[in-house]
Amino acid sequence: MNGQAAHIGLAALADVDALASLETRLFFTDRCSRRSFRHLIRRQAVIVLRGSDAGAILGYAILLTRRNSGKMRLYSFGIVEEARRQGLATILLHRLEQMARTAGKHTLTLEVGDGNLAALSFYRRHGFIQYGFRLHYYEDGGHAILMKKPLAEVPEP
């Protein structure tokens, strides 16, 4: 699969079971529940990346925002293992940045486990910088690295 065959859009309530299943495949702790997914989907906060047939979910992100804030938080982000190393995470991240800019946001923030070296490397490659650290942030006692990326204006083509 290549990035041109990927479809990115808002999740639907019919996606809850698939998202919950994906969540258990991707994360060992601090998982989103079905109830939370339903709530976030109703708020239009869950973005999914589907394969070329626009069927199976290959990845997803949860974007959170507060009214009157210039920041958008990337609460969760994941790509299924069999779809990694194909540029899909980069495509999804770029779309999320575009969505944040369109919403008038100037910064994208996130937290990532200090032991998740692949994710840390990915985010750094894409312009995120560390701005903080939280001890024992996760349910399992793991520490979080706080990262942010300023979102520069993208000129119109």
C-alpha positions in Angstrom: 0.0 0.0 0.0 1.2 3.5 -0.7 0.1 6.8 0.7 -1.8 7.7 -2.5 -4.1 4.8 -1.9 -4.9 5.9 1.7 -8.1 7.6 2.7 -8.2 9.9 5.7 -11.4 11.1 7.3 -13.5 11.4 10.5 -14.3 8.2 12.3 -18.0 7.1 12.4 -19.7 5.4 15.3 -19.6 2.2 13.3 -15.8 2.3 13.7 -15.8 2.0 17.6 -15.2 -1.8 17.7 -12.4 -1.6 15.1 -10.8 1.3 16.9 -11.0 -0.4 20.3 -9.4 -3.5 18.8 -6.7 -1.4 17.3 -6.1 0.4 20.6 -5.4 -3.0 22.3 -3.0 -4.0 19.5 -1.1 -0.7 19.7 -1.0 0.2 23.4 -0.4 -1.8 26.6 -1.6 0.8 29.0 -3.7 4.0 29.0 -6.0 2.7 26.4 -9.1 4.5 25.2 -12.4 2.7 26.1 -15.2 2.1 23.7 -17.2 4.6 25.6 -14.4 7.2 25.2 -14.2 6.5 21.5 -18.0 7.0 21.1 -17.7 10.3 22.9 -14.7 11.5 20.9 -16.3 10.4 17.6 -19.4 12.4 18.4 -17.1 15.4 19.0 -15.4 14.7 15.6 -12.0 14.3 17.4 -11.1 10.9 15.9 -9.5 10.8 12.5 -8.9 7.4 10.7 -6.6 6.3 7.9 -8.1 3.5 5.8 -6.6 1.4 3.1 -7.2 1.7 -0.6 -10.6 0.0 -0.4 -11.6 2.6 2.2 -12.5 -0.3 4.5 -10.0 -1.5 7.1 -8.6 1.1 9.5 -4.8 1.1 9.2 -4.3 4.0 11.7 -6.0 6.7 13.6 -5.4 9.8 15.6 -7.3 11.7 18.3 -7.1 15.5 18.2 -8.2 17.5 21.2 -8.7 21.2 21.4 -9.9 23.8 23.8 -11.9 26.9 22.9 -9.8 30.1 22.9 -6.5 28.1 22.7 -4.0 28.3 20.0 -2.9 24.8 20.6 -4.2 21.4 19.5 -3.3 18.2 21.3 -2.4 15.0 19.6 -3.9 12.7 22.3 -3.4 9.4 20.5 -1.7 8.3 17.3 -1.1 4.9 15.8 -0.6 2.8 12.7 -1.1 -0.9 12.6 2.2 -2.8 12.5 1.7 -4.4 9.1 1.2 -0.9 7.5 4.2 0.7 9.0 7.3 1.8 7.1 5.2 2.9 4.1 4.9 6.6 4.8 1.4 6.4 6.2 2.2 7.9 9.6 3.8 10.9 7.9 0.8 11.3 5.6 -1.6 11.1 8.6 0.5 13.5 10.7 0.7 16.1 7.8 -3.1 15.9 7.5 -3.5 16.5 11.2 -1.2 19.5 11.0 -3.3 20.8 8.1 -6.5 20.3 10.2 -4.9 22.2 13.1 -3.9 25.1 10.9 -7.4 25.2 9.4 -8.8 25.4 12.9 -6.6 28.4 13.5 -4.1 26.6 15.8 -0.5 27.6 15.9 1.0 24.7 17.9 0.5 20.9 18.0 1.4 19.2 21.3 1.6 15.6 22.5 3.0 13.3 25.2 5.0 10.2 24.4 6.5 7.5 26.6 10.1 8.1 27.3 10.8 4.5 26.3 9.0 4.7 23.0 12.1 5.4 21.0 10.5 4.8 17.6 7.8 7.4 18.3 10.3 9.9 19.7 12.5 9.6 16.6 9.4 9.9 14.3 8.2 13.1 16.1 11.7 14.7 16.2 12.1 14.0 12.4 8.8 15.8 11.9 9.8 19.0 13.8 8.6 18.3 17.3 10.8 19.5 20.2 10.7 18.5 23.8 9.4 21.1 26.2 8.8 19.1 29.4 8.8 15.8 31.2 6.3 14.2 33.5 7.3 11.5 36.0 5.0 8.6 36.5 2.5 10.0 33.9 1.1 6.7 32.6 -1.0 4.1 34.4 2.0 1.7 34.4 4.2 4.3 36.1 6.0 5.2 32.9 7.3 8.8 32.3 6.1 11.1 29.5 8.1 13.4 27.3 6.1 16.5 26.4 6.6 17.7 22.8 5.4 20.5 20.7 5.6 21.7 17.1 5.0 25.2 15.9 2.7 25.2 12.9 4.0 27.6 10.3 1.6 29.0 7.7 1.6 27.0 4.5 1.4 29.3 1.5 -1.4 28.7 -1.0 -0.2 27.0 -4.2 
